[in-house]
Amino acid sequence: MSFFDDIKECLFGGESISPPFRLCLIGSGAAYIENVTGIKSFSPEEISVYLKKGGLTIKGSGLYIKKFCEGDLAVAGEIISVERV
């Protein structure tokens, strides 16, 4: 069972849910997002992505994309805020 599946089981029991995206913040230095469909824009201060439903903007400093593969995105740098758009 994956990390996100463990969390889903803990929060929702056996209930079947399919969230439009999954986000895990690791302190203020990294973020891991599942179900990303594309990258709208990126700079060291802001990364905006498309999700299956809507989008997400990460703001901070020294941001960079560490991984983008098969809908998974890993971002590193100093994360100040994450906003659903």
C-alpha positions in Angstrom: 0.0 0.0 0.0 1.4 3.5 -0.9 1.8 6.3 1.5 -1.2 8.1 0.1 -3.3 5.0 0.3 -2.4 4.6 4.0 -3.5 8.2 4.6 -6.7 7.7 2.6 -7.5 4.5 4.6 -6.8 6.3 7.9 -9.0 9.3 7.1 -11.8 7.7 5.1 -11.8 4.0 6.1 -13.1 1.8 3.4 -14.9 4.6 1.6 -14.0 4.8 -2.1 -12.8 8.3 -3.0 -10.8 9.5 -6.0 -9.4 13.0 -5.3 -8.5 15.1 -8.3 -4.9 15.4 -7.0 -2.7 14.5 -4.0 -0.2 16.8 -2.4 2.4 16.1 0.3 4.5 18.9 1.8 7.7 17.9 3.4 8.5 20.7 5.7 9.0 23.9 3.7 11.6 22.4 1.4 9.8 20.0 -0.9 6.4 19.1 -2.3 5.2 16.0 -4.1 2.0 16.2 -6.2 0.2 13.4 -8.0 -2.2 13.8 -10.9 -0.5 16.7 -12.6 -1.4 17.0 -16.2 1.0 19.7 -17.3 3.2 22.6 -16.2 1.7 26.0 -16.9 4.8 28.1 -15.9 7.8 27.9 -13.7 10.4 30.2 -12.2 12.5 30.2 -9.1 9.7 32.1 -7.3 6.6 30.3 -8.7 5.6 27.0 -10.2 2.0 26.7 -11.6 0.7 23.3 -12.8 -2.5 22.0 -14.4 -4.4 19.3 -12.6 -7.2 17.0 -13.8 -9.5 19.5 -12.3 -8.2 23.1 -11.9 -4.6 24.0 -11.1 -2.1 24.6 -8.3 0.4 27.3 -7.7 3.5 27.0 -5.5 5.2 30.1 -4.4 8.6 30.5 -2.7 12.3 31.0 -3.5 14.8 28.9 -5.2 12.1 26.6 -6.5 13.0 24.0 -9.1 11.4 20.9 -10.5 13.2 17.8 -9.3 10.9 15.3 -11.1 8.0 15.4 -13.6 7.0 11.9 -14.8 3.7 10.1 -15.4 1.6 12.7 -13.6 4.0 13.0 -10.6 5.7 16.2 -9.8 8.4 16.8 -7.2 9.3 20.4 -6.3 12.2 21.5 -4.1 13.3 24.8 -2.7 11.9 27.1 0.0 8.1 26.8 -0.3 6.1 29.7 1.2 2.6 28.9 0.0 0.5 26.5 -2.0 -2.7 27.7 -3.6 -5.5 25.8 -5.4 -6.6 27.8 -8.5 
